[in-house]
Amino acid sequence: MRLTYGTDLPHDDPSTVFAWHERPGALERLTPPWGEVDVVRRSGGIRDGGEVELRIRRGPTTFHWHVRHRDYEAGRQFRDEQISGPLKSWSHTHRFLPLAGGGTRVEDEIEVEPPLGAAGAAFGPAFIERELDRLFRFRYRRLTTDLARHREHRDRRRLKVAITGASGMIGRGLTHFLTTGGHSVVRFVRDSRRVGQEEGRSAVYWNPATGDIDAAALKGVDAVVHLAGSSIGAGRWTDDRKRSILKSRVTGTELIARTLAEMSGGPRVLVSASAIGYYGDRGQDPLDEQAKSGSGFLAEVVRAWEAATRAAERAGVRVVHLRAGVALSPAGGALGQMLLPFNLGLGGRIGSGKQYVSWIDLDDLIAAYLHAIYTESLVGPVNATAPHPVTNATFTSALGRAIGRPTIVPVPALAMKALFGQLGTEALLWGQRVMPKKLQSSGFSFFYEGVEESLRFQLGRQGSAPSR
C-alpha cells in the first residue's frame, strides 16, 4: 500500500527545513511522545547512508526496527528503508519542494507491506493508515512550531549550552530541540567513562555528592541549564526521602553556582529549574512572580533551591529560576502517571476538584528555556506556566474528552492522604493559580494556551487528518 502526506510551511525555504532534518535530534523530535521508542544504535546520518536501530514497546510487546537512509539529494529528499523489523517492507521518502512565492512543501510518501500474509493484508492496512494519520498530524504540528521557535532567534548567534539532567524528560526534549536548531549541547554526566564525544554531543564530568566537576570543560560554553534533581513523586515523603529531595537540589545547584562564580571564560547565564511549589496552597488568588512564598515542604525546598545560586549571582552571572508548572507530556511526569487509570475509565477529579492546576505544554516549556537564555531582561524567578490555569475538575474533564473516556470516578481527599501522605496533600490536593507575567512581558508566546489543545497534541488526539 502507498500513502502520501504533506504540509505547507510558508515561512521557511527548503534548505532551512532540510537542514533541520539533517541535524542530530530530528528523529527524536519527530517521534511521538506517546510511543515508547528508544534509539539502540545509530551510525552515520541521512547524508552518508547511515543506519538507525530502534527499540519500540507497544503494550506487552517489544520489537526492534532497523532502517537505513538512502537516495540522498541535498536540500530536496532522502529515503528511509527497512532492513529488518515488524513489517514485510517499508520505504519512506521525504521530499522538500519549493512553494510558489516562498516556503516549503513537505511531502512524505510511504510504501508499506503489512506482515502476516493474508491476515495482515486483510486487517493491517486500516490499522497502518490510522496510525500514520495520527503520526503525521503530530509530526507536522511539531515541525511547524519548532521551526517557528528557531525563526524567532534566527538573527542571533547559535549557542553552546551545557545541561544537567539531560537524560530526564525535560532534558531530552531540550537537547533535541536545541540541536535541531543548530545549537550544540554539552551533557553533564556522573560516569567519567562517558566523558568525551557521545553521539555527537560532548560531555563534562561532575559529581555533586563529592563536589567534583571538570570546570575546564565548561570553557567556551555560553549557558548552563540546570535540571538535575531527585523526583518529588517517586514515593511517600518519609523523613529520609525529604532529606534526599532537598539535598539533591541544593547540593548540585551550589556546585554549579560556585563553579561558574570562580571560573573565567565560562558561561555567564544560568537557567536553573525551579517549581511553582514555591507558592504553597493559595486557592484562587492569581500569583505572579511578586507573590510571596507559601508554606509546606515544597515551598521550603524551592526557597533553598533558588537560594543555592547566590554565589553565581554575586559573581555577576545572570541567573533565571524557571518556576515550572505541571509539564504535559505522556512521556513522563504527572500526565504519564495519570494515563493508565484514565484509559481504564477510572479517572476523575481529586478531592474537591476546585484546586488550581497550573500547567504548561512540554514544548512550550522547552522553548521557554531557550527564550530565558537569549533574553537579557529575564533575571530571577520566572513563572513557566500557561496563561490559563484550570481547576483540577476542568483538567480532568479535558483529559477525559481528549482520550474518549469517562471521568466519573472521583478520588476522595482522604484516599489521597492515606495513599501518599504529605506528597498527596501538597502535590495533588493543594493548588496554585500561577500566571506567567514575566515571560509574556518579555515577548514569549505560547503555542498551547488551552489545556485541551495541549493534551490532544501531546496524546496524538488532534482532529483533522493531515493533507494527502
FENQUIKA-V664907 format. One record per pair of residues at least 24 apart in sequence whose C-alpha atoms are under 6 Angstrom apart, sorted by the first residue. I is the first residue (numbers start at 1). GAP is how many residues later the second one is. Records with the same first field share a line. If there is no record, write none. Layout:
# FENQUIKA-V664907
I=GAP + GAP
This chain:
# FENQUIKA-V664907
1=110 + 111
2=108 + 109
3=106 + 107
4=104 + 105 + 464
5=102 + 103 + 462 + 463
6=100 + 101 + 461 + 462
7=98 + 99
8=96 + 97
9=94 + 95
10=93
11=92
12=91
13=90 + 91
14=82 + 90
15=60
18=57
20=160
23=157
24=155
25=151 + 155
26=154
30=109
33=297 + 298
34=296 + 425
47=25
87=27 + 28
88=25 + 26 + 27
89=24
133=332
134=326
137=329
150=31
158=25
159=24
160=24 + 25 + 61 + 62
161=24 + 60 + 61 + 62 + 63
162=24 + 25 + 62
163=24 + 61 + 62 + 63
164=24 + 62 + 63 + 64
165=62 + 63
174=192
208=44
218=48
219=46 + 47
220=46
221=45 + 46
222=45
223=44 + 46 + 47
224=46
225=45 + 46 + 47
226=46 + 47
227=46
236=184
246=55
249=56
250=55 + 58
253=55
254=54
257=52 + 54 + 55
258=53
261=51 + 54
268=49
269=48 + 49
270=49
271=48 + 49
272=49
273=48 + 49
274=47 + 48 + 49
275=48 + 49
276=47 + 48 + 49
278=24
281=149 + 150
282=150
286=147 + 148
287=147 + 148
288=147 + 149
319=60 + 61
320=59 + 60
321=59 + 60 + 61
322=60 + 61 + 62
323=59 + 60 + 61
324=60
325=33 + 34 + 60
326=33 + 34
327=32 + 33 + 34 + 35
328=33 + 34
329=129
345=60 + 61
346=63
347=60 + 62
348=59 + 60 + 61 + 62
349=44 + 47 + 61
350=60 + 61
351=60 + 61 + 62
353=39 + 40
354=37
355=36 + 37 + 76
356=34 + 35 + 36 + 75 + 76 + 77
357=32 + 33 + 34 + 35
358=31 + 75 + 76
359=26 + 27
360=25 + 26
361=93
383=53
384=52
385=51
386=63
387=48
398=54
402=54
